[in-house]
Amino acid sequence: EADIYQTPRYLVIGTGKKITLECSQTMGHDKMYWYQQDPGMELHLIHYSYGVNSTEKGDLSSESTVSRIRTEHFPLTLESARPSHTSQYLCASSERGQWNSPLHFGNGTRLTVT
Amino acid sequence: SQQGEEDPQALSIQEGENATMNCSYKTSINNLQWYRQNSGRGLVHLILIRSNEREKHSGRLRVTLDTSKKSSSLLITASRAADTASYFCATMSNSGYALNFGKGTSLLVTP
């Protein structure tokens, strides 16, 4: 198993609350990603980062934001949670260099917004 | 989007049987990867096949790639109950920046 950690594992929160999903990796990987996984299993890329101070939006539009102040840390923030944000959020990282490198995933955060 | 599409959506077999899952994609790729996801967990990388390769083996896994048909298959031989999981293919285009995942195949292996 890869050394990439996500907290919390489960979060149930009311509409309008601000939340931050944490993701940390101890492998020194430059590249990090956030995927959103539908109940039907499909994954969608919502954010990625090439390295410190680099953040980019992915293919799926998301109201969330990310930051990359340290190599090992890539938190995702929702300023005002809504029921439509209910989903599983998966963080991943990969090595520097070619984009061929396999992704290492955390175990995910399952978010429910009531 | 050049997301892969796995087929079948769900597969149920008995221990000892072989399981075959297929993946189709839309555009030219640099490589194709297969991942496994156990229930409630993150994805785990299984195998990567480059666009200039046709077949690759890893233990009980065999992956084929046909770039002319834009398709790949994952074969798990002599399946075990522990192989029960969802399996995803993921593609990286030549100009891509991240992997695009398909919808996955849910495999159930019964004792």
Interface residues (C-beta under 8 A of the other chain):
Chain A: E1 I4 Q6 Y33 Y35 G40 M41 E42 L43 L45 Y48 E56 G58 D59 L90 A92 W99 N100 P102 L103 H104 F105 G106 N107 G108
Chain B: S1 Q3 N30 N31 Q33 Y35 Q37 G40 R41 G42 L43 V44 H45 L48 R50 S86 F88 A90 M92 G96 Y97 A98 L99 N100 F101 G102 K103 G104 S106
